[in-house]
Amino acid sequence: MMPDHASYQSLLDAVERYFDLMFDGDVSRFDGVFTPSAQLHGLRDGSLRRLSAVEFKNALAAGPSPKSKEAPRLQQLLLVDFASPTQALVKVRVRIDTLLYLDYLSYHRIDGAWLITAKSFHVEHRYEPHEPMLRQ
């Protein structure tokens, strides 16, 4: 399904809001990125970790942001797949401090806004505190 240009651009804008949130940790914008019912799943250290949107928001608020720690910013958009004009899957790579994640983000267009309804994450690489970014 090929979306119209406006739908595609609005989804890319939503992905950019996700990248900004992951870097600066400004949870005042959290509800413009995730739905309240969003679920997050991923394996960390061999165990399945599940977080609700509220738990993830609280975790972001509790710790220092990568921006505040002057951590390098790395983000890549790897895949965009539209199921319909109101549903899409986005695959991204994003560095959050010393962890490089590969995320699958399920988006739904709700009342005209693209919001994440589910996130599946994978830790692809762990950086040493002063290790440079991986070359792509």
N, C-alpha and C positions, 0 to 999 in steps of 0.2 A: 504494500500500500504506500503510495507516494503522497505525502501530505502537501498542502499548499505552502507557499513560501512563508506566510505569516505564522502558520502553525509550527513549522520547522524552526523558525527564528525564535518564537516564544518558548519552545522547548529548550533551545540552546541557552536562552537567557536564564531559564530555571536551573540548568546545569551550572551556569556561572554563579548563581546564587548559592548553590550547594558548595562549590569550590571555595567561595568567599567565607561561608560559614565554617567550613572545615579548617580554614587558615586563621581567621580572626576570632572564632569562637563567640561571636556576638549573638547570644541566644535571644536577644530582643527580636531578631528576624527569623527565629526557628520556625514559627508557625507559617511563614511564607515559603518554607522549603519542604517541610514534612507535614503529613496529615496527623491529627491527634491519634489515629488508630494504627499508625505505621508500626511495623515490626522489623527488627534488625536481627539477622542471624549470621554467625560465622564461627569458624573454628579458630580458637586461640589456644596455643600450647596443647593441641590434641583434644581439646574439649569443646563441645558445641556451646556457644554463648548466645543467649537470646536476650534482647533488650526491647522494651516498649519504647515508644517515642518519648514518653515522659522520663524514663530511666536514661535514655541517651541524652536528652536535653540537660538533665541534671548532671550527668557525667561531663558534658561539655562545659557547663557553668562552673563545675567544681575545680577544674584544673586550669593551669596556665595555657593560653593558646600558643600554637606554633609562632604566630606573629609576635606575641609578647616575648617569646624566647629567642627571637630573631633566627628561627630555624629556616632552612631553605624552603622555598615554595616550589613544588613540582605538581603539575596536574596535566592530565592528558585525556582527551575524549577519544575513545577507541571504537565505539560502535553506537549507532542509533538505529533502532528497529521499531517502526510504527506498526502496531496491530490494528489500529483504527484511528480516527481523528481525535479520540479521547484517551488512548492508551499507548504507551511506548516503553521500551526497554532500552536503557542506556548503560553502557559499560565504560567505566572510567578507571584511571590510575591516579591516585592522589597520595602525596606524602603528608603525614601528620606527625610532625616532630621527627622521631627516629624510626617510624614505621611507614613502609610503603604499602599501601592497600590497593587491591584490585577489587572494585565494587561493581555489582550489578544493581542498578537502581530501577525499580518499577515505578513509572509515573502514570498518573491519571489526571486528565484535565477536568477539574471540578470548578464549576461556576466560572469558567474561562481561565483558570489558573492551573498550571502544571505543578503538581505536588507529588512528592515521593510517598508511596503507600507501602513499599517494602524495600529493604536493602539487604543484600547478601554480600558479606565482605570476606576477603581473604588477605592475610598478611603475606605479601610477596617477598619482602626483604626487610631486614632489620639493620639499620645503620648504626655504626659506632657513633658516639656523640659528635665527633669532629670529622667523620667520613664524608668525602664529597659525594655529590649526586651520581647515580649510575648513569653511564652514557647509553643513550638509546640508539 
